[in-house]
Amino acid sequence: MAVKLCIGVCTRHRASALTRLLQSLRCMDIPTTVDVTLCVVENDSEPRSRELVETAMADAPFITHYELESRIGIPQARNRLLDTALASKCVALVFIDDDEEVAPDWLCALERFARETDWQSVIQGRVVTRMPEGASEILTPFFQRKERATGEALSLCATNNTLLPLEPVRQYGLRFDESRPTEGGEDTIFFARVRQLGTPLVFCREAVVIETVPRERANLGWLCRRKFRVGLLMGSGSIAGKKRSVGKVLYYAVKALGHLLQSLIYSLLFQRERGALALLNACRCLGYSLGYFQIKTQPYRQVEG
């Protein structure tokens, strides 16, 4: 009997990127052991992308559902995907971002590894970054994800190319935190909770998607803000097992200052790549230090790309 699997996409104001993703999904290889459905949740006040989705997937070899989630917020849209997959009695939900494109054998690789783990593990696939034309060669490495081996255990993961078994969701009533509609990081918090409850997080290198970086993100300023946000999240105590303490505030504040001084020295020596790395480390450490005070940012109030 085929395993029911839902591929879930959340989208908002990204027609061009969504079109590329849908085209890649339509052309992917489909394992004979799964019954695939695609659910596209548009997070908007009106169904701007309904026609785009229905037209692009009209001749797809699997059923596609379009849904509108009018409550603005990424966790609200992700919870709508959860509800749809649960109502359809799917064994697993595969999250993929609307600025990604899947490799032809992407789903086969995910399904094969999920079967080997008896559909009992969260599986994070590999994300390869595609930079816009003219992007700085010095900054390009900082946009690439860390190389990992298939089967490597993870402590954290996100929803960009991730298979989630739905049994723990059903058992524990898990949800994405809707109190963080535009802050980001609620997916990291969610999967940390899944892991804490006993479901392993593992990596699958063969399940590849390509992420296109928007031109407005391909700069050092955006990278610094991103590292700062990650630090805020890690220092806030929101991640399971990551406790806050005054000692950590001081420790990471000192580290931030040290990295900042390193960055200045490297810049004076015209070692731009090392200078950029030190600056990014400073931003992350500063965020970690300030996270103790529950400082929040809202990076997803505006859509990029």
Phi and psi in degrees as GROMACS dihedral restraints (atoms count N, CA, C in turn):
[ dihedral_restraints ]
;  ai    aj    ak    al  type     phi  dphi    fc
    3     4     5     6     1   -70.8    20    10
    4     5     6     7     1   143.7    20    10
    6     7     8     9     1   -83.0    20    10
    7     8     9    10     1   131.8    20    10
    9    10    11    12     1   -81.2    20    10
   10    11    12    13     1   125.0    20    10
   12    13    14    15     1  -131.6    20    10
   13    14    15    16     1   131.7    20    10
   15    16    17    18     1  -111.1    20    10
   16    17    18    19     1   129.4    20    10
   18    19    20    21     1   -96.7    20    10
   19    20    21    22     1   124.2    20    10
   21    22    23    24     1  -115.7    20    10
   22    23    24    25     1   134.1    20    10
   24    25    26    27     1  -129.5    20    10
   25    26    27    28     1   128.7    20    10
   27    28    29    30     1  -103.7    20    10
   28    29    30    31     1   138.0    20    10
   30    31    32    33     1  -144.1    20    10
   31    32    33    34     1   152.9    20    10
   33    34    35    36     1  -160.5    20    10
   34    35    36    37     1   115.8    20    10
   36    37    38    39     1    56.7    20    10
   37    38    39    40     1    39.9    20    10
   39    40    41    42     1  -135.6    20    10
   40    41    42    43     1    59.6    20    10
   42    43    44    45     1   -60.8    20    10
   43    44    45    46     1   -45.5    20    10
   45    46    47    48     1   -65.2    20    10
   46    47    48    49     1   -46.6    20    10
   48    49    50    51     1   -64.8    20    10
   49    50    51    52     1   -41.5    20    10
   51    52    53    54     1   -62.7    20    10
   52    53    54    55     1   -38.5    20    10
   54    55    56    57     1   -60.6    20    10
   55    56    57    58     1   -43.4    20    10
   57    58    59    60     1   -63.6    20    10
   58    59    60    61     1   -41.7    20    10
   60    61    62    63     1   -62.8    20    10
   61    62    63    64     1   -48.0    20    10
   63    64    65    66     1   -61.4    20    10
   64    65    66    67     1   -38.8    20    10
   66    67    68    69     1   -61.1    20    10
   67    68    69    70     1   -42.6    20    10
   69    70    71    72     1   -68.1    20    10
   70    71    72    73     1   -36.7    20    10
   72    73    74    75     1   -66.9    20    10
   73    74    75    76     1   -38.2    20    10
   75    76    77    78     1   -64.3    20    10
   76    77    78    79     1   -29.5    20    10
   78    79    80    81     1   -97.6    20    10
   79    80    81    82     1     0.3    20    10
   81    82    83    84     1   -75.0    20    10
   82    83    84    85     1   157.5    20    10
   84    85    86    87     1   -76.5    20    10
   85    86    87    88     1   141.3    20    10
   87    88    89    90     1  -116.9    20    10
   88    89    90    91     1   123.9    20    10
   90    91    92    93     1   -62.3    20    10
   91    92    93    94     1   144.8    20    10
   93    94    95    96     1   -74.1    20    10
   94    95    96    97     1   -12.5    20    10
   96    97    98    99     1   -91.5    20    10
   97    98    99   100     1     0.0    20    10
   99   100   101   102     1  -126.3    20    10
  100   101   102   103     1   149.2    20    10
  102   103   104   105     1  -105.5    20    10
  103   104   105   106     1   104.0    20    10
  105   106   107   108     1   -95.0    20    10
  106   107   108   109     1   137.3    20    10
  108   109   110   111     1  -129.1    20    10
  109   110   111   112     1   151.1    20    10
  111   112   113   114     1  -113.6    20    10
  112   113   114   115     1   132.3    20    10
  114   115   116   117     1  -121.9    20    10
  115   116   117   118     1   120.7    20    10
  117   118   119   120     1  -108.4    20    10
  118   119   120   121     1   116.5    20    10
  120   121   122   123     1  -104.2    20    10
  121   122   123   124     1   117.0    20    10
  123   124   125   126     1   -93.3    20    10
  124   125   126   127     1   125.1    20    10
  126   127   128   129     1   -98.4    20    10
  127   128   129   130     1    89.4    20    10
  129   130   131   132     1  -160.4    20    10
  130   131   132   133     1   170.1    20    10
  132   133   134   135     1   -80.6    20    10
  133   134   135   136     1   -17.5    20    10
  135   136   137   138     1  -146.8    20    10
  136   137   138   139     1   158.7    20    10
  138   139   140   141     1   -79.8    20    10
  139   140   141   142     1    70.4    20    10
  141   142   143   144     1   -66.1    20    10
  142   143   144   145     1   -32.9    20    10
  144   145   146   147     1  -103.7    20    10
  145   146   147   148     1     6.2    20    10
  147   148   149   150     1   -58.0    20    10
  148   149   150   151     1   -50.1    20    10
  150   151   152   153     1   -63.0    20    10
  151   152   153   154     1   -40.0    20    10
  153   154   155   156     1   -58.5    20    10
  154   155   156   157     1   -47.2    20    10
  156   157   158   159     1   -65.3    20    10
  157   158   159   160     1   -47.4    20    10
  159   160   161   162     1   -64.9    20    10
  160   161   162   163     1   -37.7    20    10
  162   163   164   165     1   -70.6    20    10
  163   164   165   166     1   -45.9    20    10
  165   166   167   168     1   -64.6    20    10
  166   167   168   169     1   -31.8    20    10
  168   169   170   171     1  -107.4    20    10
  169   170   171   172     1    14.4    20    10
  171   172   173   174     1   -58.8    20    10
  172   173   174   175     1   -37.7    20    10
  174   175   176   177     1  -109.1    20    10
  175   176   177   178     1    21.2    20    10
  177   178   179   180     1   -69.5    20    10
  178   179   180   181     1   149.6    20    10
  180   181   182   183     1   -81.9    20    10
  181   182   183   184     1    22.9    20    10
  183   184   185   186     1  -153.8    20    10
  184   185   186   187     1   162.9    20    10
  186   187   188   189     1   -77.3    20    10
  187   188   189   190     1   138.8    20    10
  189   190   191   192     1  -120.5    20    10
  190   191   192   193     1   131.6    20    10
  192   193   194   195     1  -111.5    20    10
  193   194   195   196     1   133.1    20    10
  195   196   197   198     1  -107.1    20    10
  196   197   198   199     1   133.9    20    10
  198   199   200   201     1  -136.0    20    10
  199   200   201   202     1   146.9    20    10
  201   202   203   204     1  -107.1    20    10
  202   203   204   205     1   124.8    20    10
  204   205   206   207     1  -111.3    20    10
  205   206   207   208     1   105.2    20    10
  207   208   209   210     1   -83.9    20    10
  208   209   210   211     1   -10.9    20    10
  210   211   212   213     1   -78.6    20    10
  211   212   213   214     1   111.6    20    10
  213   214   215   216     1   -72.3    20    10
  214   215   216   217     1   127.6    20    10
  216   217   218   219     1   153.8    20    10
  217   218   219   220     1   137.4    20    10
  219   220   221   222     1   -62.1    20    10
  220   221   222   223     1   -45.1    20    10
  222   223   224   225     1   -63.8    20    10
  223   224   225   226     1   -31.8    20    10
  225   226   227   228     1   -63.1    20    10
  226   227   228   229     1   -42.6    20    10
  228   229   230   231     1   -67.6    20    10
  229   230   231   232     1   -39.7    20    10
  231   232   233   234     1   -67.2    20    10
  232   233   234   235     1   -35.9    20    10
  234   235   236   237     1   -67.1    20    10
  235   236   237   238     1   -31.5    20    10
  237   238   239   240     1   -64.5    20    10
  238   239   240   241     1   -39.0    20    10
  240   241   242   243     1   -62.4    20    10
  241   242   243   244     1   -44.4    20    10
  243   244   245   246     1   -57.1    20    10
  244   245   246   247     1   -47.6    20    10
  246   247   248   249     1   -59.7    20    10
  247   248   249   250     1   -42.7    20    10
  249   250   251   252     1   -65.3    20    10
  250   251   252   253     1   -45.7    20    10
  252   253   254   255     1   -65.9    20    10
  253   254   255   256     1   -39.4    20    10
  255   256   257   258     1   -66.4    20    10
  256   257   258   259     1   -42.6    20    10
  258   259   260   261     1   -64.3    20    10
  259   260   261   262     1   -29.9    20    10
  261   262   263   264     1   -85.1    20    10
  262   263   264   265     1     2.1    20    10
  264   265   266   267     1    58.2    20    10
  265   266   267   268     1    40.9    20    10
  267   268   269   270     1   -77.0    20    10
  268   269   270   271     1   151.0    20    10
  270   271   272   273     1   -78.3    20    10
  271   272   273   274     1   -33.6    20    10
  273   274   275   276     1  -149.8    20    10
  274   275   276   277     1   156.6    20    10
  276   277   278   279     1  -121.6    20    10
  277   278   279   280     1   127.5    20    10
  279   280   281   282     1  -104.6    20    10
  280   281   282   283     1   116.0    20    10
  282   283   284   285     1   -86.6    20    10
  283   284   285   286     1   137.6    20    10
  285   286   287   288     1  -144.2    20    10
  286   287   288   289     1   141.9    20    10
  288   289   290   291     1   -79.0    20    10
  289   290   291   292     1   155.6    20    10
  291   292   293   294     1   -79.2    20    10
  292   293   294   295     1    -2.4    20    10
  294   295   296   297     1  -106.7    20    10
  295   296   297   298     1    22.4    20    10
  297   298   299   300     1  -116.9    20    10
  298   299   300   301     1   162.1    20    10
  300   301   302   303     1  -132.7    20    10
  301   302   303   304     1   139.8    20    10
  303   304   305   306     1   -92.8    20    10
  304   305   306   307     1   146.5    20    10
  306   307   308   309     1   -71.5    20    10
  307   308   309   310     1   154.5    20    10
  309   310   311   312     1   -54.7    20    10
  310   311   312   313     1   -36.8    20    10
  312   313   314   315     1   -98.4    20    10
  313   314   315   316     1    14.2    20    10
  315   316   317   318     1   -55.2    20    10
  316   317   318   319     1   -54.4    20    10
  318   319   320   321     1   -67.8    20    10
  319   320   321   322     1   -35.9    20    10
  321   322   323   324     1   -62.0    20    10
  322   323   324   325     1   -40.9    20    10
  324   325   326   327     1   -65.9    20    10
  325   326   327   328     1   -43.0    20    10
  327   328   329   330     1   -62.7    20    10
  328   329   330   331     1   -47.0    20    10
  330   331   332   333     1   -63.1    20    10
  331   332   333   334     1   -41.4    20    10
  333   334   335   336     1   -62.1    20    10
  334   335   336   337     1   -44.8    20    10
  336   337   338   339     1   -71.7    20    10
  337   338   339   340     1   -36.7    20    10
  339   340   341   342     1   -63.0    20    10
  340   341   342   343     1   -39.4    20    10
  342   343   344   345     1   -65.2    20    10
  343   344   345   346     1   -39.9    20    10
  345   346   347   348     1   -63.8    20    10
  346   347   348   349     1   -30.5    20    10
  348   349   350   351     1   -97.4    20    10
  349   350   351   352     1    13.6    20    10
  351   352   353   354     1    58.0    20    10
  352   353   354   355     1    30.2    20    10
  354   355   356   357     1    57.9    20    10
  355   356   357   358     1    34.1    20    10
  357   358   359   360     1  -114.8    20    10
  358   359   360   361     1     7.1    20    10
  360   361   362   363     1  -127.1    20    10
  361   362   363   364     1   147.4    20    10
  363   364   365   366     1   -75.0    20    10
  364   365   366   367     1   130.2    20    10
  366   367   368   369     1  -118.8    20    10
  367   368   369   370     1   117.8    20    10
  369   370   371   372     1   -96.1    20    10
  370   371   372   373     1   121.0    20    10
  372   373   374   375     1   -85.0    20    10
  373   374   375   376     1   176.2    20    10
  375   376   377   378     1   -86.5    20    10
  376   377   378   379     1   137.2    20    10
  378   379   380   381     1  -116.3    20    10
  379   380   381   382     1   118.8    20    10
  381   382   383   384     1  -103.1    20    10
  382   383   384   385     1   129.3    20    10
  384   385   386   387     1   -91.1    20    10
  385   386   387   388     1   133.4    20    10
  387   388   389   390     1  -109.2    20    10
  388   389   390   391     1   118.1    20    10
  390   391   392   393     1   -86.1    20    10
  391   392   393   394     1   151.7    20    10
  393   394   395   396     1   -70.4    20    10
  394   395   396   397     1   157.5    20    10
  396   397   398   399     1   -60.2    20    10
  397   398   399   400     1   135.8    20    10
  399   400   401   402     1    86.3    20    10
  400   401   402   403     1     3.2    20    10
  402   403   404   405     1   -67.8    20    10
  403   404   405   406     1   150.7    20    10
  405   406   407   408     1   -63.4    20    10
  406   407   408   409     1   128.8    20    10
  408   409   410   411     1   -66.8    20    10
  409   410   411   412     1   -27.6    20    10
  411   412   413   414     1   -68.1    20    10
  412   413   414   415     1   -37.6    20    10
  414   415   416   417     1   -84.8    20    10
  415   416   417   418     1   -22.5    20    10
  417   418   419   420     1   -51.7    20    10
  418   419   420   421     1   -45.3    20    10
  420   421   422   423     1   -59.5    20    10
  421   422   423   424     1   -27.6    20    10
  423   424   425   426     1   -74.3    20    10
  424   425   426   427     1   -13.3    20    10
  426   427   428   429     1   -92.3    20    10
  427   428   429   430     1   -12.7    20    10
  429   430   431   432     1   -83.6    20    10
  430   431   432   433     1   141.7    20    10
  432   433   434   435     1   -75.5    20    10
  433   434   435   436     1   157.8    20    10
  435   436   437   438     1   -64.7    20    10
  436   437   438   439     1   136.1    20    10
  438   439   440   441     1   -73.3    20    10
  439   440   441   442     1   132.0    20    10
  441   442   443   444     1  -134.9    20    10
  442   443   444   445     1   162.1    20    10
  444   445   446   447     1   -96.5    20    10
  445   446   447   448     1   149.9    20    10
  447   448   449   450     1   -60.8    20    10
  448   449   450   451     1   131.9    20    10
  450   451   452   453     1    94.3    20    10
  451   452   453   454     1    -7.9    20    10
  453   454   455   456     1   -65.0    20    10
  454   455   456   457     1   132.6    20    10
  456   457   458   459     1   -75.4    20    10
  457   458   459   460     1   140.2    20    10
  459   460   461   462     1  -114.5    20    10
  460   461   462   463     1   149.7    20    10
  462   463   464   465     1   -95.3    20    10
  463   464   465   466     1   -25.7    20    10
  465   466   467   468     1  -141.1    20    10
  466   467   468   469     1   155.2    20    10
  468   469   470   471     1  -158.9    20    10
  469   470   471   472     1   173.6    20    10
  471   472   473   474     1  -127.5    20    10
  472   473   474   475     1  -171.0    20    10
  474   475   476   477     1   -96.1    20    10
  475   476   477   478     1    12.2    20    10
  477   478   479   480     1   -90.3    20    10
  478   479   480   481     1    87.2    20    10
  480   481   482   483     1    83.3    20    10
  481   482   483   484     1    64.0    20    10
  483   484   485   486     1  -140.3    20    10
  484   485   486   487     1   130.0    20    10
  486   487   488   489     1   -93.8    20    10
  487   488   489   490     1   125.2    20    10
  489   490   491   492     1  -113.6    20    10
  490   491   492   493     1   113.7    20    10
  492   493   494   495     1   -66.6    20    10
  493   494   495   496     1   137.4    20    10
  495   496   497   498     1   -91.0    20    10
  496   497   498   499     1    -6.6    20    10
  498   499   500   501     1   -60.2    20    10
  499   500   501   502     1   -47.0    20    10
  501   502   503   504     1   -65.3    20    10
  502   503   504   505     1   -28.7    20    10
  504   505   506   507     1   -65.5    20    10
  505   506   507   508     1   -44.2    20    10
  507   508   509   510     1   -65.7    20    10
  508   509   510   511     1   -44.5    20    10
  510   511   512   513     1   -65.5    20    10
  511   512   513   514     1   -41.0    20    10
  513   514   515   516     1  -108.5    20    10
  514   515   516   517     1     0.2    20    10
  516   517   518   519     1    63.2    20    10
  517   518   519   520     1    40.5    20    10
  519   520   521   522     1   -70.6    20    10
  520   521   522   523     1   142.6    20    10
  522   523   524   525     1  -142.5    20    10
  523   524   525   526     1   157.1    20    10
  525   526   527   528     1   -78.3    20    10
  526   527   528   529     1   143.4    20    10
  528   529   530   531     1   -72.5    20    10
  529   530   531   532     1   107.2    20    10
  531   532   533   534     1   -79.7    20    10
  532   533   534   535     1    -2.1    20    10
  534   535   536   537     1   -79.2    20    10
  535   536   537   538     1    -3.1    20    10
  537   538   539   540     1  -119.4    20    10
  538   539   540   541     1    58.1    20    10
  540   541   542   543     1   -63.9    20    10
  541   542   543   544     1   -32.1    20    10
  543   544   545   546     1  -128.6    20    10
  544   545   546   547     1    12.7    20    10
  546   547   548   549     1   -87.0    20    10
  547   548   549   550     1   -30.0    20    10
  549   550   551   552     1    80.1    20    10
  550   551   552   553     1   166.9    20    10
  552   553   554   555     1    88.9    20    10
  553   554   555   556     1    -9.6    20    10
  555   556   557   558     1   -67.9    20    10
  556   557   558   559     1   -24.4    20    10
  558   559   560   561     1   -71.2    20    10
  559   560   561   562     1   -38.2    20    10
  561   562   563   564     1   -62.7    20    10
  562   563   564   565     1   -43.4    20    10
  564   565   566   567     1   -61.5    20    10
  565   566   567   568     1   -42.7    20    10
  567   568   569   570     1   -60.7    20    10
  568   569   570   571     1   -50.5    20    10
  570   571   572   573     1   -71.5    20    10
  571   572   573   574     1   -28.6    20    10
  573   574   575   576     1   -63.4    20    10
  574   575   576   577     1   -37.7    20    10
  576   577   578   579     1   -67.9    20    10
  577   578   579   580     1   -41.9    20    10
  579   580   581   582     1   -58.6    20    10
  580   581   582   583     1   -45.0    20    10
  582   583   584   585     1   -64.2    20    10
  583   584   585   586     1   -42.0    20    10
  585   586   587   588     1   -60.6    20    10
  586   587   588   589     1   -30.6    20    10
  588   589   590   591     1   -84.7    20    10
  589   590   591   592     1     0.9    20    10
  591   592   593   594     1   113.2    20    10
  592   593   594   595     1     0.4    20    10
  594   595   596   597     1   -94.7    20    10
  595   596   597   598     1   120.8    20    10
  597   598   599   600     1   -67.1    20    10
  598   599   600   601     1   150.5    20    10
  600   601   602   603     1  -108.8    20    10
  601   602   603   604     1   122.7    20    10
  603   604   605   606     1  -133.5    20    10
  604   605   606   607     1   161.0    20    10
  606   607   608   609     1  -105.4    20    10
  607   608   609   610     1   144.1    20    10
  609   610   611   612     1  -128.6    20    10
  610   611   612   613     1   106.2    20    10
  612   613   614   615     1   -70.4    20    10
  613   614   615   616     1   -26.8    20    10
  615   616   617   618     1   -77.8    20    10
  616   617   618   619     1   -18.8    20    10
  618   619   620   621     1   -88.0    20    10
  619   620   621   622     1    90.9    20    10
  621   622   623   624     1  -103.6    20    10
  622   623   624   625     1   134.7    20    10
  624   625   626   627     1  -126.3    20    10
  625   626   627   628     1   156.4    20    10
  627   628   629   630     1  -111.7    20    10
  628   629   630   631     1   124.8    20    10
  630   631   632   633     1  -103.0    20    10
  631   632   633   634     1   129.6    20    10
  633   634   635   636     1   -96.9    20    10
  634   635   636   637     1   121.0    20    10
  636   637   638   639     1   -81.5    20    10
  637   638   639   640     1   123.7    20    10
  639   640   641   642     1   -62.8    20    10
  640   641   642   643     1   148.9    20    10
  642   643   644   645     1   -57.0    20    10
  643   644   645   646     1   -36.1    20    10
  645   646   647   648     1   -71.0    20    10
  646   647   648   649     1   -12.4    20    10
  648   649   650   651     1   -97.1    20    10
  649   650   651   652     1   -13.8    20    10
  651   652   653   654     1   -81.9    20    10
  652   653   654   655     1    60.8    20    10
  654   655   656   657     1  -152.7    20    10
  655   656   657   658     1   164.2    20    10
  657   658   659   660     1   -67.5    20    10
  658   659   660   661     1   -34.6    20    10
  660   661   662   663     1   -59.8    20    10
  661   662   663   664     1   -44.1    20    10
  663   664   665   666     1   -65.9    20    10
  664   665   666   667     1   -41.6    20    10
  666   667   668   669     1   -60.3    20    10
  667   668   669   670     1   -41.3    20    10
  669   670   671   672     1   -62.9    20    10
  670   671   672   673     1   -43.7    20    10
  672   673   674   675     1   -64.5    20    10
  673   674   675   676     1   -37.5    20    10
  675   676   677   678     1   -64.7    20    10
  676   677   678   679     1   -47.0    20    10
  678   679   680   681     1   -62.0    20    10
  679   680   681   682     1   -38.5    20    10
  681   682   683   684     1   -63.1    20    10
  682   683   684   685     1   -42.6    20    10
  684   685   686   687     1   -64.0    20    10
  685   686   687   688     1   -41.2    20    10
  687   688   689   690     1   -61.4    20    10
  688   689   690   691     1   -43.7    20    10
  690   691   692   693     1   -60.7    20    10
  691   692   693   694     1   -43.8    20    10
  693   694   695   696     1   -56.9    20    10
  694   695   696   697     1   -44.4    20    10
  696   697   698   699     1   -64.7    20    10
  697   698   699   700     1   -46.3    20    10
  699   700   701   702     1   -67.1    20    10
  700   701   702   703     1   -31.7    20    10
  702   703   704   705     1   -89.0    20    10
  703   704   705   706     1    -4.9    20    10
  705   706   707   708     1   -81.9    20    10
  706   707   708   709     1   -14.9    20    10
  708   709   710   711     1    84.8    20    10
  709   710   711   712     1     6.1    20    10
  711   712   713   714     1   -77.7    20    10
  712   713   714   715     1   -26.1    20    10
  714   715   716   717     1   -81.5    20    10
  715   716   717   718     1   134.5    20    10
  717   718   719   720     1   -56.2    20    10
  718   719   720   721     1   126.4    20    10
  720   721   722   723     1    87.7    20    10
  721   722   723   724     1    -6.3    20    10
  723   724   725   726     1  -102.0    20    10
  724   725   726   727     1    90.9    20    10
  726   727   728   729     1   -84.2    20    10
  727   728   729   730     1   149.0    20    10
  729   730   731   732     1   -86.1    20    10
  730   731   732   733     1   149.8    20    10
  732   733   734   735     1  -160.8    20    10
  733   734   735   736     1   152.4    20    10
  735   736   737   738     1   -64.4    20    10
  736   737   738   739     1   -34.7    20    10
  738   739   740   741     1   -58.5    20    10
  739   740   741   742     1   -41.3    20    10
  741   742   743   744     1   -67.8    20    10
  742   743   744   745     1   -34.0    20    10
  744   745   746   747     1   -57.8    20    10
  745   746   747   748     1   -50.0    20    10
  747   748   749   750     1   -68.7    20    10
  748   749   750   751     1   -41.7    20    10
  750   751   752   753     1   -60.2    20    10
  751   752   753   754     1   -48.5    20    10
  753   754   755   756     1   -76.6    20    10
  754   755   756   757     1   -25.2    20    10
  756   757   758   759     1   -65.9    20    10
  757   758   759   760     1   -42.4    20    10
  759   760   761   762     1   -65.2    20    10
  760   761   762   763     1   -43.3    20    10
  762   763   764   765     1   -61.0    20    10
  763   764   765   766     1   -40.6    20    10
  765   766   767   768     1   -60.5    20    10
  766   767   768   769     1   -44.2    20    10
  768   769   770   771     1   -63.3    20    10
  769   770   771   772     1   -42.1    20    10
  771   772   773   774     1   -62.3    20    10
  772   773   774   775     1   -44.6    20    10
  774   775   776   777     1   -64.8    20    10
  775   776   777   778     1   -36.8    20    10
  777   778   779   780     1   -64.3    20    10
  778   779   780   781     1   -41.2    20    10
  780   781   782   783     1   -65.2    20    10
  781   782   783   784     1   -39.6    20    10
  783   784   785   786     1   -59.4    20    10
  784   785   786   787     1   -44.6    20    10
  786   787   788   789     1   -60.3    20    10
  787   788   789   790     1   -42.7    20    10
  789   790   791   792     1   -62.8    20    10
  790   791   792   793     1   -44.1    20    10
  792   793   794   795     1   -63.8    20    10
  793   794   795   796     1   -46.5    20    10
  795   796   797   798     1   -61.8    20    10
  796   797   798   799     1   -37.3    20    10
  798   799   800   801     1   -65.5    20    10
  799   800   801   802     1   -40.6    20    10
  801   802   803   804     1   -65.6    20    10
  802   803   804   805     1   -27.0    20    10
  804   805   806   807     1   -90.9    20    10
  805   806   807   808     1     6.1    20    10
  807   808   809   810     1    62.0    20    10
  808   809   810   811     1    28.9    20    10
  810   811   812   813     1   -98.5    20    10
  811   812   813   814     1    78.6    20    10
  813   814   815   816     1   -64.5    20    10
  814   815   816   817     1   -39.6    20    10
  816   817   818   819     1   -66.7    20    10
  817   818   819   820     1   -44.4    20    10
  819   820   821   822     1   -65.3    20    10
  820   821   822   823     1   -37.0    20    10
  822   823   824   825     1   -63.9    20    10
  823   824   825   826     1   -41.7    20    10
  825   826   827   828     1   -65.5    20    10
  826   827   828   829     1   -42.4    20    10
  828   829   830   831     1   -61.8    20    10
  829   830   831   832     1   -44.0    20    10
  831   832   833   834     1   -64.1    20    10
  832   833   834   835     1   -38.5    20    10
  834   835   836   837     1   -65.1    20    10
  835   836   837   838     1   -42.2    20    10
  837   838   839   840     1   -64.4    20    10
  838   839   840   841     1   -40.2    20    10
  840   841   842   843     1   -63.0    20    10
  841   842   843   844     1   -37.9    20    10
  843   844   845   846     1   -62.6    20    10
  844   845   846   847     1   -42.5    20    10
  846   847   848   849     1   -64.5    20    10
  847   848   849   850     1   -41.5    20    10
  849   850   851   852     1   -65.0    20    10
  850   851   852   853     1   -45.0    20    10
  852   853   854   855     1   -65.5    20    10
  853   854   855   856     1   -39.3    20    10
  855   856   857   858     1   -62.5    20    10
  856   857   858   859     1   -43.0    20    10
  858   859   860   861     1   -61.1    20    10
  859   860   861   862     1   -43.9    20    10
  861   862   863   864     1   -58.9    20    10
  862   863   864   865     1   -42.8    20    10
  864   865   866   867     1   -64.4    20    10
  865   866   867   868     1   -47.1    20    10
  867   868   869   870     1   -75.7    20    10
  868   869   870   871     1   -17.5    20    10
  870   871   872   873     1   -60.3    20    10
  871   872   873   874     1   -26.7    20    10
  873   874   875   876     1   -55.4    20    10
  874   875   876   877     1   -33.3    20    10
  876   877   878   879     1   -89.9    20    10
  877   878   879   880     1    11.1    20    10
  879   880   881   882     1    60.2    20    10
  880   881   882   883     1    33.4    20    10
  882   883   884   885     1   -69.2    20    10
  883   884   885   886     1   138.3    20    10
  885   886   887   888     1  -128.4    20    10
  886   887   888   889     1   148.7    20    10
  888   889   890   891     1  -122.4    20    10
  889   890   891   892     1   165.9    20    10
  891   892   893   894     1  -129.9    20    10
  892   893   894   895     1    71.9    20    10
  894   895   896   897     1   -68.3    20    10
  895   896   897   898     1   -18.6    20    10
  897   898   899   900     1  -104.4    20    10
  898   899   900   901     1    20.8    20    10
  900   901   902   903     1   -68.2    20    10
  901   902   903   904     1   -29.3    20    10
  903   904   905   906     1  -119.0    20    10
  904   905   906   907     1   142.1    20    10
  906   907   908   909     1   -87.9    20    10
  907   908   909   910     1   133.4    20    10
  909   910   911   912     1  -111.2    20    10
  910   911   912   913     1   139.9    20    10
